[in-house]
Amino acid sequence: MYDLLFKNGLLIDGSGAPAFQADIALQEGRIAAIGDLGDSPAQQTVDASGRYICPGLIDIHTHSDLTLALDGRAFSSLAQGITTQIMGNCGVSAAPTREGDPYYGPLDPSMTRGLDCDWVHFDQYFARLETQGLGTNTATLVGHGNIRVAAMGYEDRAPTAREMNAMLDLTERAMVDGCFGLSSGLAYAPGPYAAPEELVALSEVVARHRGIYTSHIRNQTEGIAAAVGEVTNVGRSARLAAHVSHMQPGDPMLGSTRQLLEDMDALRAEGVDISCDAIPYTVGSTTLKSLLPPWALDGGDEALLRRLRDPAMRERIKADTMQHGAESGGSRKRNLVKSGQWEKIWLGSAEQNAHFAGLDFAEIGRRRQQDPHDAVLDVLIEEEARPWMLAEDVSEEDFLNIARHPAGGVVSDGFSLVPEGVLAEGKHHPRSYAAFPYFLRRFVREQAAMRWEEAIYKLTGHAAARFGLTDRGLLREGLCADLLVFDPKTISEGADFESPYQYPEGIDYVLVNGSIAAERGELSDVRAGCILRK
C-alpha cells in the first residue's frame, strides 16, 4: 500500500519535457510509481485533476543561513513551493564565525536579533539545525567573507602567509563538513579587498572536493563584463565550475545581458563550465552601507561610523559616490545616488528609524529636513550601520534574457521567514514569500514569455543538476518525494512591496521527503527537511 497517491494530475517532470497526465505514488519518502495506477490502494488518495504536479522547487540562491537558526519552520519558503534551498551566497554563510560572532555581509543583523550563535564551524551549525528541525532541505556554500573575517578581520589589505594558510584551512574544513562550494561577495566588505589570486587559491581547495565557485561580482554597471570575466578566470584557473549570481546589470548597462550571454556561449563552446542566474523583480535589496565606497568600510562597522562622524571624511565619502557611482565598488545602486534618483531607494528595516521603513529617501529627506544623501549617512550612524534598503535599478528584459538562456537560472535571493516575531518586522522584500509564484504568474501565465515546462525546469531539474543534487529535482521513481501541486490558472503571489509578508495563492500541496508541509493554504510544522551535504 502506498502512503500517498495523487490521481489524474498533469505531471511536469522537471526535465523540460512536455507535461503528461499520470498518477504518482509516494512511499517512505520516495517516489514509488508513476503512470496509470488504477485503483492502487493508498493510505491517502488525492484527486489532482486540473492541477500540475512537479518536483518541489529548488532555490539555488537564498540567505536563510541565520533565519533558519532562529526559526527552522521556513514557512515563507514552503508556502511558495520551495522544498530545497542553497544558502551561503554572496560571500556570507553561517560559518565559520569569528569566535561565535556571525559575519553579516550585506544582510540585516536586526532581522535575527536575539539569535544565540553557539557555533564556529559548519559541523556545529548543522547539528543545531538538525536538533531544531528544518522545514526545507538545505545545502550551503561557504562564504569567502566569513573565511576572510575569521582569518584576518575587515582590513583592506592582502593576507599574510599565515592568514592565507588559515583561510585555506577554513575552506578545507568547510568542504569536509559538507559544503557544496565557495561563494564570494565582491561588493561587500571585506570581499572587495581580495585579489583574484586569493579567490583562485581558495577555489583550488573547493575543486579538490568537486565543488562550485559562485560570485556576487565586483561591478554590475560599466565594468560588468570585466567582473563576469573575473569569475570565469577563477573557474578556469582553479579548474572548477563557476557561476555568476544575479547577473543583472544596472544603469547605464541595461540590456547588456545580450552580449554577456553571447560571450558566455562562446566560453561554454570551448568547454568552460560557467553559468548564471537572475531574480524576477526589478527591485532588489541589500545593506544600506553598500551605497558607500568599499574603502569607507575598511576595519568594520566601528571604523565606518567614526568616518561618518568626521565631517571631512563624510564629505569625501559623498564625493566618491557622486564622482564614481558604482565604478569605485559597492552596490550598483550607488549609480542611483550619483544620478539623484532618491525616489528609487527606500528604507527596508531599521530600529531607531522604524517609522521610516517603506519610505523612499526623497521622502525621508523631506521629513528629516535634510538632503537625502545626508539622510542615508545619518540613518547609518543612528542604526549603527545595520539597516537594509530596497532599490529599483534593473530590467525585466535582462531577467528574461537570463531565465531563457541554457546557462541561466531563476532565484529568489530571499530568506526563510515566519509571519510572527522578529522575522516579521520591517518591510523587507516580498521575494521571501513570493518570488516563484510571482515568476510563474507574471512571466509564464500572463506574458507567456516561457512555457510552463521550461519555467519549472529552471526551478527544479536545471537547479539540481547545476549544484549536484542527484536525488531530487525530477519526477522519477526512486527519487526523494519533494513535490509541488498547484493550479496553473490561479497560482500567484500574495506579497507585494506594501504587504511583503503574505502567503501565495493557487498552491494545493507541498511535500518534503514525502511529508505534507502545506495543504490547500495551510502550513504544517512537520520539519521534514534535512541537511544536504556534498
N, C-alpha and C positions, 0 to 999 in steps of 0.2 A: 504493500500500500504506500502510495506517495504521501508526502507531508502536505504538499500544496499543488494544485493543478489549475492552471489558467486555460480556459477553453475559448476557442474561436477568436483569438486575438490576431492582429496583423503584426507579424514579427519583423522588426528591423534589427538584423543580427550584429550590427556594429562593424561589418566589413565594407560597407558601401554598396553591397549588392541590393537589388530590388527587394522591397518588402514582400512577404508571402504570408498567407493565412495558415496558421497551425496552432496546435496546443503545445503547452510547455509545462513539464512537471519537475518538481523540486523534491529532493530527499537528502536529509542530513547535510544541509548547507551547500549542496551541489546541484547543478542542472542534471536531472536524471534522464529525461527523454524529451524529444521534440518531434512533432508530427501529428498525425491523426490518432489521438489516443483514445478515441471512442468513449466508452463508459468506464474507463480505468478507475479503480477505487482510490480515493484520497481522503485524508483527514479533513481537508477543506478544498472545495472546488469553487472557482470564481468564473463567472461568465464575462469575458473581456471583449465581447462584440463591440465594434466601433472604436476600439482602443488600439493604440500602438503599444507593443511590448518591446523594450530594448534593453541592452545592458545598463546597469547603473552608471551614471555619468562620472567621468574621471576628470577632476580639475587639477591640471598639472602646475598651476601657479597660485598658491594661497599663502597667507601669512597667519595661519591659525596656531602657530607654534606655542604661543603663550596663552591665547584664549582657551585652548583645549586643556592646558594645565590648570586653568582656573575653573573651567566647567566643561566636562567631556561630552556633554549631550549632543553638541553640534547640530542643534535644531535648524538653524538658518541654512546650513548646507543640505541636510537631509530633505528639508521641505522643498527644495528645488531639484531634487533628484540626484544629488551628488552622493555617491557611496564610497568613493576613494578620492583622496586629495594628497597632493605632493606639496610639502611645506619647505621651509628653509630657503626661500627665494630672495633675490636682490641682495645677497650677501649677508642676510640676517637669519639666524636659526636659533633654536632654543639652547643649543650647546655648541661648543664649550662656553662656559661662563667664566668670568674672572672672579674666582672665589665666591661663586654664587650670586654675582651681580650681573643680571642679564644685559646683553647688548641689544638696544632697540633699533639702531639704524634709522630708517625712515618711518618707523612705527610710532604709535602714540602710547607713551608709558602710562598715561592716566587711564587708558582703556582697561588695563589689567591691574590697577592699583589694588593693593591688598594681597597680591599674589605672593605666596611664600615660595621663593626659588630655593629648593633644597637639593639641587643637583649641580654638578660641574660638567660631567661628560654625558654622552648620549645613552650609555647603558643605564645610568641612574635616571635620566629623563624618561626613557622608555618604560622603565619599571614603574615610575609614578603614573604614567598614562595607563598602563595595564592594570594597576591597582584601582584607579578611579573608574576605569571602563571608558570605552570610546564609542560614540555614535557612528562614526565613519571609519573605514580603513584609512590608515595614514602611512605615508612614506615621507622621507625627508632628505634634503640635501644639507650639506654643512656649509654655513655661511663664511665667506672669506673675511667679512667684517668681524665675526666672532673670533676667528683664528688670530687675526691681527691684533685685536684689542686684548685678547688673553695673553698674547706673547709680548706686546710692546705698547699697549695703550693707544691713544689717539694722535700720536705725534706724526707730524708731516715730514717724514724722512725715510731713508732706506733702512731696512733692518740690519742689525749687526749679524755677524755669522752665528752667534749664539741664539739670537732671536729667530733667525731664519731656520735654524735647526729645530727650535721649539715649535715653529709653525708647521714644519714638515711632520714632526711627531704628532701634533694635534690632528693634522689631516689624516695621517695613517690610522690613528686611534678611531676617528670618526668613521672611516670606511670599514674598519674591522667591526665596529659596533653595528654596522648595517646601513649606513647612509648610501644613497644612490648616486652621489656625485658632489660637486663643489659648485656653489653659486657665488657670484661677485655682484656688488652694488657700487659701480664706479662713479656714481653721482653723489654718494652718501659717505661722509667721513666715517672711518678712515680709508674707504675704498679708493678715492681719487689719488691718494698718496702712494699707491702701489704701482711700480713699474711693470710693464708686460713680463719681464723676466721672472718676477716674483710669482705671477699668476701661472706662468708656464711650469715653474718648479713644483708648485703645489698640484697642478693638474697632472704632472707626471706620476705623482703618488696615486691620484684618482685613476689614472689609466691602468695602473697595475691591477686595480680591482674592477676593471671594465666599467667604470662609472662615466658620468657625463659632466661636462662643464657648461653652466648657463651663466648669462650675464645681463644685468641691467647696465646698459652700455654707458660710456663716458659722456656721450653727446647725442642728442636726438634732434638737433637743429642743423645749422650749416655744416657741421662736421660729422654728420651721422654716417656717411659712407665709410670714413676712416674708422669710426668707432665700431661699426659692424665688422670691418676688416680686422680689427684687433681681436675680436672673438674668434674669427676664422683662423687667424695666425696662431692663437693659443692652442686651438684644437689641432692644427696641423703640426705644430712644434712638439706638443705633448702626446700626439697620436691617440686622440680620443674624440668622441662625438662632442660637438659644440652646438649651443642653442642660444639664440638672441631672444631675451624676454621682452614682451610687448614692444615690438619693433615698429612703433608708430611715431612718425616724425611730427614735430611741431612747426609752427610758422618760423621762417619762410619756406619750409621744405615740404609743405603739404602736397600730397600726390607723388612724392619721391619713392614710395614703395614699389612703383612700377619698375624703376631702374634697379633698386636694391634687390628685387626678386629676380630680375633678369641676370644680375651678377651672381646671385645665389645659384641659379640654374646652371650657369657656366661652371661654377665650382663643383656642384654636385655631379655634373657630367664628367669631371676629372677625377671623381671618387672622393671628394671632400665631404665628410659627414657633418653637414650644417643644416640647421632648421631654425624656426622662429615661431612666435605666437602673437596674438593680439587680443585686446579687450573690446567687447562690443559697444562700449559707451564712448561718446566724445568728451566726456568729463572724467577726469582722473582725480586721485587723491594721494597725498603724501604728507610728510612732515613740513611744517611751516618754515623751519630753518633751512630747507633746501632752496629757498629763494635767495640765500646768501652765497657768496663765493666760497668754495671749499677752504681757502686759506683762513677764513674767519673762524672756522671750526677746529683749527689746529689746537690740540690739547684737551678737547672735550667741552662739555657744556659750561663748566665754570669759567674756563678761559674765554669762551664765546661771550658770556654775559658780561665779563669785565670789559671786553672790547665794545660791546653795545652801550655800556655806560660811559665810555670815554668819548667825549664829543668829537675829537679829531678822528679817531678810529671809526666812529659811527659814520661820519661823512665819507671816509674812504671806502667803507663797505657799500654805501649807497652809490658812490661814484663808479665803483667797479661794475655794479649791475647796470647802471644807466649807460655806461660806455660799451660793455661787452655782452650784456644779457647772458644767455646760457653758454656762450662760447668760452667763458673762463671757468666753466664747470657748474656743478649743481644741477637742479632740475631744469628741464626745458621750459618750465613755467616762468623762469626768470625773464624770458622774452616778453611775456605779458606785462611784467613790471616795466621793462625797458620802453614798451610802447604805450604805457599808461592805461592798459585795459583792466582797470581795477574791478570793474563790474563782472569780470570773468573769473575772479579769485574770491573765494569766500571761506569763512572760518568753519571748520568741521567739528571741532571739540575744544573745550577749554574748561578751566575750573573757576578762576577769578573772573573770567570774561564769558561765562556760560550763557549770559543773556544775549551775547552777540552770535552764538552758534547758529549757522544757517544764513547769516547776512554776508553780503559781499563787502570787500574792503573799501569800495567807494562809499557805501552807506555807513560802514563802521567809522571811517574817517570823518564823515559829516557829524555823526553822533558824538564822536570824541573831540570834534572841533580841531582836527589836525590833518595834515597831509597823509594820504593813505600809506605811503611808504614809511613814514614815521609811526603810523599806527601799527604796522606789521612789526617793526622793531620793538616798540613799547609792549605790545602783546607778548612777544617772545620774552622780554625781560620779566613781565608780570607773571607769566606762566612758567618761568624757569626753563625755557627752551623746549617745552613739551608739546605744544598744541599741533593739531592736524589741520590741513586745509583741503579744499577741493578747487579744481580749476578746469575750465573748458579750453582745450588747445589742440585737439586732434580731429581727424575727419572720418566719417563713415566710409568714404571711398577707400582710404588706406586700410581700414579694418577689413573690408570685404576683399581687397586685393590679397591680404594675408590669409584670411579664412578660406578662400577658394583655391589657394596655391597648394600644390602637393606637399610642400615642406612646412606649411603653416598650421598652427593650432589655434584654438579658441580657449581663453582662460577667464577666470573671474577677477583675480588679483585681490580677493576678499578674505574675510575671516569667518570662522565658525563662531556664531553668536547665539545667544538665547534672549528672549524678549523680556527679561527682567534683570534687576540688579545693575551692576556697573557695566555689563556688556550691552545694556540697552540705553545708555546715556549718550548725550551729544547728538549730532546729526552727521553721522558718518555716511559713506557712500552706500546707496541701496544695493550694490552688486553682491554684498554678502548674503542677501536674501533673494536676489532677483536675476543675477547675471544670465543664467542659462535659459530660464523661461522667457526673459526679455529677448534674448538672441533668437529663440525659436519663434516667438510671436512676430517680432518686427521683421526679421530678415528672411524667415522661411515662409510662414503662413501669409503675411501681409505683402511683403515685397517680392516673394518668390525668387529671391536672389540666390538661393541654394535649395536643392532638393532635400526632403526630409532625410533620406538615406545618407546623403552627403554630410548633412549637418550632424546627424547622430554619429556617423563615423568619426568626425573630428573630435567629438566629445567622449568617444569610447575606444574603438579599435585603434585609431591613429594614436591617441594619447597613450594607451597601454603599450603599443609597440615602441614608441619613441623612448619611453622611460623604462622599458624592460619588465613590464608587469605581465608575466607569462600566463597567469591563471585567471585572468578576468579581462573584461573589455569586449568580449564576444559572447554571443549566444551559441554555445557549443556544449554538447553532452560531456560531463566530467568537470567543466569549469565551475568556479565559485558562483553561487547563486546570488549575485548582485543584480537586481532588476529594477526597472522603472516601467510603470504602466500609466499612460497618460492619454488624454483626449486631444487630438490634434486640432479640433475645432475651437477649443476653449483655453488651452494652455496659455498662460500669460502671467506677467509679474504683478504682484500686488504692491510692491515697494516702489517709491519714487523718491525724488530728492526732498520733497516736502515731508513725506512719511516713509523714512527709509527702512523701518523695521516691521514690515508687513509680509505675511506669507503669500506665496503664489497661488494661482488657481489652475484647475484642469489636470491636477496630478492625482491619480487614484491610489496607486500603491508605490511604495519604495521599500525594497527588500535589501538587507545587508547580510551576506552569508546565510541566506535562506530565512532570516527572521524579518517579520514585518515591522518596519520602523515608522512608516506613515501609511495610513489607510483613510482615503477619502477626506483629506484635510486634517485628520487627527494624527498627531505625532506621539509615538510611544518611546519611553525611556528604556529601550531594550539593551542599548550599548553593545551591539553585536559586532562592532568593528574590531579590527586587530592591527597591530603594528606590522607593516611590511618591511622586511629587511632585505638588503641587496644580496 
